[in-house]
Amino acid sequence: MKRTLSLVLISLFTLAVLTGCNTWRGVGQDIEKGGEAIQNSANK
């Protein structure tokens, strides 16, 4: 029982971490695009 519970918890934690990485990556890309837009408008 403890082993099964441990495996389930580890699996859920791993899934949460992988999902979080994708989310943070997307946020980083959005911030980068916003910064590029600001630079482009400042250069004009």
TORLOBA-207711 format. One line per field, with one value per atom (N, C-alpha, C): residue number from 1; residue in one letter; x, y, z. Coordinates in steps of 0.05 Angstrom, whole numbers. Atoms other than C-alpha are relative to their C-alpha. Layout:
% TORLOBA-207711
i: [NUM; ...]
aa: [A; ...]
c1: [X; ...]
c2: [Y; ...]
c3: [Z; ...]
END
This chain:
% TORLOBA-207711
i: [1; 1; 1; 2; 2; 2; 3; 3; 3; 4; 4; 4; 5; 5; 5; 6; 6; 6; 7; 7; 7; 8; 8; 8; 9; 9; 9; 10; 10; 10; 11; 11; 11; 12; 12; 12; 13; 13; 13; 14; 14; 14; 15; 15; 15; 16; 16; 16; 17; 17; 17; 18; 18; 18; 19; 19; 19; 20; 20; 20; 21; 21; 21; 22; 22; 22; 23; 23; 23; 24; 24; 24; 25; 25; 25; 26; 26; 26; 27; 27; 27; 28; 28; 28; 29; 29; 29; 30; 30; 30; 31; 31; 31; 32; 32; 32; 33; 33; 33; 34; 34; 34; 35; 35; 35; 36; 36; 36; 37; 37; 37; 38; 38; 38; 39; 39; 39; 40; 40; 40; 41; 41; 41; 42; 42; 42; 43; 43; 43; 44; 44; 44]
aa: [M; M; M; K; K; K; R; R; R; T; T; T; L; L; L; S; S; S; L; L; L; V; V; V; L; L; L; I; I; I; S; S; S; L; L; L; F; F; F; T; T; T; L; L; L; A; A; A; V; V; V; L; L; L; T; T; T; G; G; G; C; C; C; N; N; N; T; T; T; W; W; W; R; R; R; G; G; G; V; V; V; G; G; G; Q; Q; Q; D; D; D; I; I; I; E; E; E; K; K; K; G; G; G; G; G; G; E; E; E; A; A; A; I; I; I; Q; Q; Q; N; N; N; S; S; S; A; A; A; N; N; N; K; K; K]
c1: [16; 0; 17; -17; 55; 15; -15; 93; -18; 19; 32; -5; 5; 17; 25; -25; 90; 3; -2; 89; -20; 20; 25; 8; -9; 52; 23; -23; 117; -9; 11; 79; -14; 15; 34; 20; -20; 94; 15; -14; 131; -17; 19; 70; -3; 3; 61; 25; -25; 135; 2; -2; 132; -20; 21; 68; 9; -10; 98; 22; -22; 159; -11; 12; 116; -13; 13; 77; 20; -21; 139; 14; -13; 169; -18; 18; 107; -1; -1; 108; 25; -26; 181; -1; 2; 165; -17; 18; 108; 14; -14; 152; 21; -21; 207; -13; 13; 158; -8; 8; 133; 24; -25; 205; 9; -8; 219; -18; 19; 156; 8; -8; 180; 25; -24; 249; -5; 7; 220; -13; 13; 176; 19; -20; 234; 19; -19; 278; -13; 14; 225; -1]
c2: [-24; 0; 25; -24; 49; 4; -2; 33; 12; -10; 46; 29; -28; 111; 17; -15; 133; 3; -2; 117; 20; -19; 156; 28; -27; 216; 10; -7; 215; 6; -5; 210; 27; -26; 269; 23; -22; 311; 4; -2; 295; 14; -12; 313; 30; -28; 378; 16; -14; 397; 4; -2; 382; 20; -20; 422; 28; -26; 479; 11; -9; 481; 11; -9; 488; 27; -26; 544; 22; -21; 583; 6; -5; 574; 18; -17; 605; 28; -27; 663; 14; -12; 675; 10; -7; 676; 25; -24; 726; 25; -23; 772; 9; -7; 768; 15; -14; 787; 28; -26; 845; 19; -15; 869; 8; -6; 864; 21; -20; 905; 28; -25; 959; 10; -8; 960; 10; -8; 964; 27; -27; 1023; 21; -20; 1058; 6; -4; 1049; 17; -15; 1081; 28]
c3: [0; 0; 0; -1; 18; -26; 25; -45; -22; 20; -89; 4; -7; -53; -8; 6; -61; -30; 29; -136; -11; 9; -145; 6; -8; -108; -17; 16; -146; -29; 27; -212; -2; 0; -194; 2; -3; -172; -26; 26; -237; -21; 19; -278; 5; -7; -240; -8; 6; -250; -31; 29; -325; -11; 8; -333; 7; -9; -294; -18; 17; -338; -27; 25; -400; 4; -6; -367; 3; -4; -346; -26; 26; -415; -16; 15; -446; 11; -12; -397; -9; 8; -414; -29; 28; -488; -3; 1; -477; 9; -10; -437; -20; 20; -489; -24; 23; -545; 8; -9; -504; 1; 0; -494; -28; 28; -568; -12; 10; -583; 10; -12; -536; -13; 13; -567; -29; 27; -637; -1; 0; -619; 9; -8; -585; -23; 22; -647; -22; 21; -692; 9]
END
